[in-house]
């Protein structure tokens, strides 16, 4: 099985299993840590307030770092993680869907409560 750069969801699942494996080296963990720091950091190569181009760097750099992390996983670990990801992909998709649904529901509820308080 080959992982392509546009398979971000599958990459995340593979890395989830790969990072939990004790055979994974620090070098393989580093790109994932850098990707998370880059996403959460207020500093970007191109600032986010610039329309369109502000997010393009996030859409290019983060998937490249995640793909690099998968390539740096030891061979046996990578193969096992790909098999686990294929096996658990539907279950994980439902969990992600539920988390997103709950977050959106909470945000809608919060906006409704604020609107209701303001319009009293």
C-alpha positions in Angstrom: 0.0 0.0 0.0 1.4 3.4 -0.9 0.5 6.6 0.8 0.0 9.7 -1.4 0.2 13.3 -0.2 -3.5 13.9 -0.8 -4.4 11.1 1.6 -4.2 13.3 4.7 -6.9 11.5 6.7 -5.2 8.2 6.2 -1.8 9.7 7.0 -3.1 11.0 10.3 -4.5 7.6 11.3 -1.2 5.9 10.3 0.8 8.4 12.3 -1.5 7.9 15.3 -0.6 4.3 15.4 3.0 4.9 14.4 3.6 7.4 17.2 2.2 5.1 19.8 4.6 2.3 18.7 7.8 2.1 20.9 9.9 1.2 17.9 9.3 4.6 16.4 12.4 6.8 16.5 12.6 10.4 17.7 13.6 11.3 14.1 10.3 10.0 12.8 8.4 11.8 15.5 10.0 15.2 14.8 8.2 16.1 11.6 4.8 15.4 13.3 5.8 17.6 16.2 6.9 20.3 13.8 3.7 20.1 11.9 1.6 20.5 15.0 3.7 23.4 16.2 3.5 25.1 12.8 -0.3 24.7 12.8 -0.7 26.1 16.3 2.0 28.8 16.0 0.9 32.3 15.4 3.9 32.7 13.1 3.6 31.6 9.5 5.8 31.9 6.4 2.8 33.8 4.9 0.5 35.5 7.4 -3.0 34.1 7.6 -4.7 37.5 7.2 -3.6 37.6 3.6 -6.6 36.3 1.6 -6.1 32.8 0.1 -2.2 32.8 0.3 -2.2 32.9 4.0 -3.6 29.4 4.2 -1.8 27.9 1.2 1.4 27.5 3.2 -0.5 25.6 5.8 -2.0 23.4 3.2 1.4 22.6 1.7 3.8 22.5 4.6 1.8 20.4 7.0 0.9 17.5 4.6 4.6 17.4 3.4 5.8 17.1 7.1 3.2 14.4 7.8 4.2 12.5 4.6 7.9 12.8 5.7 7.1 11.4 9.1 5.4 8.4 7.5 8.5 7.8 5.3 10.8 8.1 8.4 8.8 5.4 10.3 10.8 2.1 10.4 9.6 -0.3 7.7 7.9 -2.9 9.9 6.2 -0.2 11.9 5.0 1.6 8.8 3.5 -1.6 7.4 1.8 -2.6 10.6 0.4 0.9 11.0 -0.9 0.9 7.4 -2.7 -2.3 8.1 -4.1 -1.1 11.4 -5.2 2.2 9.7 -7.1 0.2 7.0 -8.7 -2.0 9.6 -9.8 0.8 11.9 -10.5 3.6 9.3 -14.3 3.4 9.4 -14.4 3.4 13.2 -12.0 6.3 13.4 -14.0 8.2 10.8 -17.2 7.9 12.9 -15.3 9.1 16.0 -14.0 12.1 14.1 -17.5 12.8 12.7 -18.9 12.7 16.2 -16.3 15.0 17.6 -16.9 17.5 14.8 -20.6 17.3 15.3 -20.3 17.9 19.0 -18.0 20.9 18.5 -20.4 22.4 15.9 -23.4 21.7 18.2 -21.7 23.4 21.1 -20.8 26.4 19.0 -24.3 26.7 17.7 -25.7 26.5 21.2 -23.2 29.1 22.4 -24.1 31.5 19.6 -27.8 30.9 20.4 -27.3 31.6 24.1 -25.3 34.8 23.4 -27.9 36.0 20.9 -30.7 35.2 23.4 -28.9 37.1 26.2 -28.3 40.1 23.9 -31.9 40.3 22.7 -33.5 40.3 26.1 
